[in-house]
């Protein structure tokens, strides 16, 4: 039997960070203060294999949704996080707080605008008028504040922990090879 089995410790560590963020979604937290967008940004920036960059956050989201329950906005939510992974891919080779802050804000705005448009369009809670759409967005502003603060916290946590990896190189989170 061949004993040449190699475990990429960095990859295991990166997956563990995403897994821990997913688990934290299941514990009590303020509304919209979750690690999901941070997981997607981090996956895009940190996983060398782009398939894994999309798969890891999506799998974590799906597994936690299996426990939390499914809802009418799932396609919109999952699409937002897929785009957020693309935002994370844009971070490759662009280290720094400005780029990280821009994609964190951008992903928060994307989620806010898209999901609340979906609520207005699909859930029947608001009149199908411009005034109804504005009312929907105004009612959601406290949730936007929460998601922005949560995203900033979890982005700093995940990217900060990744920066402590022994193989971390300045400006490039993705493993080589």
C-alpha positions in Angstrom: 0.0 0.0 0.0 1.4 3.4 -1.0 1.8 5.8 2.0 2.5 8.9 -0.1 -0.8 10.6 0.9 -0.3 14.4 1.2 -2.6 16.7 3.1 -2.4 20.4 2.2 -2.5 21.9 5.7 -3.2 25.4 4.3 -6.2 24.1 2.4 -7.5 22.3 5.4 -7.1 25.5 7.5 -8.9 27.6 4.9 -11.8 25.2 4.7 -11.9 25.1 8.6 -12.2 28.9 8.7 -15.1 28.8 6.3 -16.7 25.9 8.2 -16.4 27.8 11.5 -18.0 30.8 9.9 -20.9 28.7 8.7 -21.4 27.2 12.1 -21.5 30.6 13.7 -24.5 31.3 11.4 -26.5 28.8 13.4 -26.0 30.4 16.8 -28.1 33.3 18.1 -27.1 36.6 16.5 -28.6 40.0 15.7 -30.6 40.0 12.4 -28.4 40.0 9.3 -25.1 39.8 11.4 -23.8 36.7 9.8 -20.5 35.5 8.2 -21.9 34.4 4.9 -20.8 37.4 2.7 -17.4 37.3 4.4 -17.2 33.5 3.6 -17.9 34.2 0.0 -15.4 37.1 -0.2 -12.8 35.0 1.6 -13.4 32.0 -0.6 -13.0 34.0 -3.8 -9.8 35.6 -2.5 -8.2 32.6 -0.7 -8.9 29.4 -2.7 -6.5 28.8 -5.5 -9.1 26.5 -7.2 -12.0 28.8 -8.3 -14.4 25.9 -8.2 -13.6 25.5 -4.5 -14.0 29.3 -4.1 -17.6 29.0 -5.2 -18.3 25.5 -3.7 -17.1 26.1 -0.1 -19.3 29.1 0.8 -22.2 27.6 -1.2 -21.9 24.3 0.6 -21.7 26.1 4.0 -24.7 28.2 3.2 -26.7 25.2 2.0 -25.8 23.1 5.0 -26.9 25.8 7.4 -30.0 26.5 5.4 -30.9 22.8 5.7 -31.0 23.4 9.4 -32.5 26.9 9.4 -35.1 26.3 6.6 -35.6 27.2 3.0 -37.3 30.4 1.9 -38.7 32.2 -1.2 -35.6 34.4 -1.6 -33.1 31.5 -1.8 -32.2 32.0 -5.5 -31.6 35.7 -5.1 -29.6 35.1 -1.9 -27.4 32.4 -3.5 -26.9 34.5 -6.6 -25.8 37.4 -4.4 -23.2 35.2 -2.7 -22.0 33.9 -6.1 -21.4 37.4 -7.2 -19.7 38.1 -3.9 -17.3 35.3 -4.6 -16.5 37.1 -7.9 -15.8 40.2 -5.8 -13.4 38.1 -3.8 -11.7 36.9 -6.9 -11.1 40.5 -7.8 -9.1 40.9 -4.5 -6.4 38.6 -5.8 -3.3 40.7 -6.3 -5.0 43.7 -4.8 -4.2 43.5 -1.1 -5.0 46.2 1.4 -7.8 47.7 3.4 -9.1 50.0 0.6 -9.8 47.1 -1.8 -11.1 44.9 1.0 -13.3 47.7 2.3 -14.6 48.4 -1.2 -15.7 44.8 -1.9 -17.1 44.5 1.6 -19.3 47.5 1.0 -20.1 46.5 -2.5 -21.2 43.0 -1.4 -23.3 44.5 1.4 -25.0 46.9 -1.0 -25.6 44.1 -3.6 -27.2 41.9 -1.0 -29.4 44.8 0.4 -30.6 45.9 -3.1 -31.2 42.5 -4.6 -32.8 40.7 -1.7 -35.1 43.6 -0.8 -36.1 44.0 -4.4 -37.0 40.3 -4.3 -39.0 40.9 -1.1 -40.9 43.7 -2.9 -41.4 41.8 -6.1 -42.1 38.3 -4.8 -43.4 38.3 -1.2 -46.5 40.5 -1.6 -45.7 42.6 1.5 -45.5 45.9 -0.4 -47.5 47.6 -3.1 -46.1 46.9 -6.6 -45.4 50.6 -7.1 -42.3 52.8 -6.8 -43.6 54.0 -3.4 -43.9 50.4 -2.3 -40.4 49.7 -3.4 -39.1 52.7 -1.6 -41.0 51.6 1.5 -39.4 48.2 1.3 -35.9 49.6 1.1 -36.6 52.1 4.0 -37.9 49.3 6.2 -34.8 47.3 5.5 -32.3 50.0 6.4 -31.7 48.6 9.9 -30.9 45.2 8.4 -28.5 46.8 6.0 -26.7 48.5 8.9 -26.5 45.1 10.7 -25.2 43.3 7.6 -22.6 45.9 6.9 -21.3 45.8 10.4 -21.4 42.0 10.5 -19.7 41.7 7.1 -16.9 44.1 8.2 -16.4 42.2 11.4 -16.3 38.7 9.8 -14.2 39.9 6.8 -11.6 41.3 9.2 -11.7 38.1 11.2 -11.4 35.7 8.3 -8.8 37.7 6.4 -6.9 38.5 9.6 -6.7 34.8 10.5 -5.6 33.9 7.0 -2.9 36.5 7.3 -1.4 34.5 10.2 -1.0 31.4 8.0 2.6 30.4 7.8 2.6 30.3 4.0 0.9 33.7 3.6 2.7 35.9 1.1 2.0 39.7 1.0 -0.6 40.4 -1.6 -1.5 36.8 -2.4 -3.8 34.7 -0.2 -4.2 31.9 -2.7 -1.8 28.9 -2.3 0.6 28.4 -5.1 0.6 25.4 -7.3 
